Amino acid sequence: MEYVTAVPHPRSEAAGPARAGRLSLAVALLAGALGAAVALLSTRQRWSQGTTTVAGGAFSLTAKGSDVTGVPAALAIVGLAALVAVFAVRRAGRLLVAALLALSGVGTIAAALLGASDSSALDDKAAQAAGDTSATVHALSHTAWPYVAAVGGALILLAGLLALRYGRHWPAMSGRYERDGAPKPRRRAATVDPDRPEDLWKALDRGEDPTSA
């Protein structure tokens, strides 16, 4: 009895990486854009609050994320730019940009978590309100917005990791134009000999009309 080993079709072998590339691209674009938006929005919200003593009375103070640290917002913008730049470069350049994207996410997470317990912004405001450089804030409390910013950084990090892993399967910007701005010459269609059936079939496979010649 003879056994016949099935040989997978080349198209089926290439379908796996192509499908993974499309899925990872969609997830990376969504995660990167959403993460940057979340991080930027979070820095505009109130991160901490407290009170200080002014003229013998309690004075309430609040600090937004941008008052505490400007790092998450800056890195979110860098990450968004890197996400777009991934499609403008190839090979080693794409790996470097993807690494920058991932590092932007890591930096956003670290800065947000450090800012979650920071009191220096409120201490500065307390010193200004009291007119005393030694004045500090009391009854200090923090909101959940720093952790929301960290979640945004995690989404940016996810986009960077996907770019590092699957970026080689992603499309790049069209190279139709050369660096001098001149369009690349189009390849001329092969001449079809109507007396040769194989030429007619090849033309049909290329999507050409052999009767138009």
Secondary structure, DSSP 8 states (H G I E B T S, - for coil): ---------HHHHHHHHHHHHHHHHHHHHHHHHHHHHHHHHHTTSEEEEEEEEETTEEEEEEEEHHHH-SHHHHHHHHHHHHHHHGGG--HHHHHHHHHHHHHHHHHHHHHHHHHTT--HHHHHHHHHHHT-TT---EEEEE-SHHHHHHHHHHHHHHHHHHHHHHGGGS------B-TTS-B----------TT-HHHHHHHHHTT--GGG-
